[in-house]
Amino acid sequence: MSDKSDIFKEAELKGVKNIILIASGKGGVGKSTVASSLAIAFSREGYKTGLLDADLYGPSIPILFDIEKERPQVRKEEDKDIMIPVNKYGVKIMSIGFLMSHDDAVIWRGPMASNALNQLLTLTDWGELDYLIVDMPPGTGDINITLAQKLKRAQAIIVITPQKLAISDGLKAANMFLNKNLNISMLGVAENMSYFVPAKHPDEKYYVFGSGGGKQLAERTHTELLAQIPMIQDVCELTDKGQNLFQSENELLIDAFQSFATKIVEKTMKEEKGSMKNE
């Protein structure tokens, strides 16, 4: 086990260019599906991509990638065991789900959970990455705060559903990152399940959960609405089978995630050029 003081030290991750925290104010908004699909979208565009499943109490990334039985390889480095991420669809993946039985419950208090997360983050050989996507736990608890402290140069994206009631939860998550004690910049907002498109009527849109939530949250946090992701009929079937959304052959869904990834690349590259000019 690592020293307890390591929990509060910033993780260097020297080979990682950009770190993106995918967060939500509550569960059930499709955050993990968004995080995994975004990681695959980056990989499809040729970017070196990693995905950390930081939801210790409910790791779902192994299920979404159909790699529940996979286990990371381990190599010795001095007195440490360094884990090699599982690779699928060109994405380097690490999850607590690889290190425990699928049916086991994680019964850890805050310090134990934070220590475990610290080891997942820092004892993983991520190598050179253009983007490390972090699937955060829902809410604003210990693990979220620990991650924000360790990944101070990260940027956050809040995932919400479109109804106005979702704004309150999303705003709490955003305000946690924007708090002066954490000071994580907001990259933007992603609105999931924006509208429903029937398979037999692809030109029709039904706003099942209302509309406008993502735009309002973006305005209230002085950031940008990066994506409005449609609700497609076969998404549940695909994810249950461990297939990625790009295998759906649904152009509307694929275009939504590719556009999402492109906007993030444009924003991060612009910010990188700006920081270089200021040096």
N, C-alpha and C positions, 0 to 999 in steps of 0.2 A: 504493500500500500504506500502511496505517496505521502509526503509530509503534509500535515493539515494546513500549514501556511501556504502551500502551493495552490490551494483552492482559490485564494484571493489574488494571486499573481496573474498579470496579464499574459495570456498565451501568445507566444511569438509567432508561430506558424509562418516562418520566413518564406517558405515556398508558395504561400497562398496569396494571390493578388487581391482578390475581393471576397468578402464574407457577407452573406446575405441571410438575415434572420427572418424566417417565415413564421409569423406569430398571429394569434387571434385572442380575442377577449373571452371566448368560450369555445367548448368543443362542438362538433357537429356541423361545422361550416365547410368541411372539405379541405382543411389546411394541409393535411398530409398528402392528399391527392394533388393539390396544387404544387406543393414542394417537390414531389417526385416527378411530376410532369414537367415542371420548369427545369429541373436538373437534366432530364432527358432532352428537352428542347435545346439547352446549351450544348450538350454533347453532340447532338445532331448537326449543330452549326460549326462543329470543330473545336469547341472550347474544352480545355481540360477541366473536368468537373468532379467535385466530391459532394457527398450527401451524408450529413450527420443526423441520425435519428436521436434527438435529445429528449423525446417524450419517454422518460424512463418508466413511468407507470402505465403507459399504454402504447408501447412501440408497435407501429403498424407498417413501417417501411418494408420489413422483410415479407410481409403478406402481400403488399402492393407489387413487389418485384418477384414474387414467387420464389423466394430464396430462404424460406424459414429453416430449412435443414442445413444451410451453409454455415461454416464456421471459419473465422479469419485465421490465416496462418500466423505463426508467431516466430520472431527471430530474436536472438539475444543481442543486446547492445550494452556492453559493460555489465552493470547489475540490473538492467531493466529488460522487461519483456515488451518488445515492440510489435504491435499488431498490424498485419497487412490487410487493408480493406478488401471486402468482397467486390468484385467488378461485374457489373451487368449493364448492358446497353451503353458501354463506355463510361459509366459513372462509378466512381469509387465510393463504396457504401460502408458505413459503420453504424451499428445499432446494438443496444443492450440486449435486444432480442436474439442476437447471435450467441450470447453467453449464458443463456438460461433456457429452461424448458418452456415450451410454448404456453403451457397451462399454469405456470407458476405466477403467483402474484408478487410484485415487488413491495415488500413491507419495510420501507426505509424512512427514517425521519430525515429532516432537511440536510444536516451535515453529512450523513452517509450517502444520500442521493447526490449531493454536490461533489463529494469526493469521487464517487463512481463516474460522474459526468466528466470531471477533470481528467481522469485517466483515459476515458474514451477519446477525449479531445486531444490530449497531449501525448499519449502513448500510442497513437496511430500514425503510421507512416503515410501521410497524405501525399508526399512528393511535391511536384510542381503542379499548382492548380491555378486556373484563371478565375474559377468561381467555386467557393465552398458554400453550399446551401445547408442551412441548419433548420430542421423541422422542430420548432419549439413546442413545449407543452402549452396547452391552452391556459389562459389566465395570467396572473402576475405574481406567481409564487416564488419560492426559494430558488428553484432551478433556473427560472427566467432571469432573476436578478444575478445569480452566479454567472450565467453565460454572458450577460451584458457587461459584467465587471471584467471577465476574462477576455472578451472580444470587443475591446473599446473602439477599434477601428471599423467595426461592422456597421452595416446599414440595415434598417428594418423595413419589412413590408407587412402590413396588416391585412389579413384576409377576413372579409365579412360577407354576409349575405345581404340582399338588397333592401330588405324591409327596414323601416325607420327605427324599429325597436333594437336592431342590431347595432345602431350607431353608438349607443351608450356603452356597450361592451367593447366595441372596437376602440372607442375613445380612451377607455381606461388602459387598454394595452398600449396604445400610442403614447399616452401621458407617462407611463412607466419608463419608456425609452427616453422620452424627452426630459424627464426629471433631471435637475441639475447634478444630482449625485451619480447619475449614469451617463447622461448626455450622449445617447446613441442617435445618430441622425436618421430621419425617416426618408426612405427611398420612395415610398408611395403606398397606394392602396390597391388591393385586388378584390374585385367583387365577384364572388363565385355564385353559381346557380342564378345568374342574372335573369335568365328567361328560359322557358321550355320550348323546344323545337320538336314537334312530332316527326317521327321517321318518315311517314308517308306524306307529310306536308312540310318540307324543309323551308318553305318561304314564309311560314306562319310563326309568329312569336307570341307566347303567352307569359305574362308577367305574374307567375304563380305566387311569388313572395313579395309582390309590390315592386317598387322601383325607386331609385334615387339615393339609396343608402350609401353606396360607395362614393358617389360624387360629393355628398354632404360631408362624409368623414374626411375626404381629401381636402375639402375647403376648410374644415374646422382645424385641421392639422397643418394647413399651409403647405400641402404637398400635392401630388398628382395622382389621378385615377389611372393606373397603369394597365388595367385589364378588366373586361367584363366577360366572364367565362360562361357560356351557355350550359344549360342542363340538358344533356343528351340521353336518349332512352337507353342506349346500350352501355353506358358508362359503368353502372353497377355490375353488369355481367362481366365486363372486361376486368375490372379491378378484383372481383371475386376470384377470377381465374389467374390472377397475377400477370395479366397482360397490360401493357402500357396503352395510354389513350391514343397514341399515334398508330396503333394497330386497328383502330376503329374504322379507318378509311373515311371518317367524317371530316370533310374539309373545313366546316365551320369551327369545329373544336380544335383541329390541328392549327388552323390559321390564328385562332385566339391565343394559343400558347406560343406560337412562333413570334407573333407580334409582341406578346408580353416579354419574351426573352430579348427581342430586338430593342425594345424601349429601355430595358435595364442595361444592355450593353452600351447603348448610346449615352445614357446618363452617367454610367461609371467611367466611360472613356472621356467624357467631357470634364468630369470632376478631376480625373487623373491629369489631364492636360492643364487644368486650372491650377492644381497644386504644384505642378512642375514649374509653371511660370512664376509662382510666388516664392519658390526656393532661391 
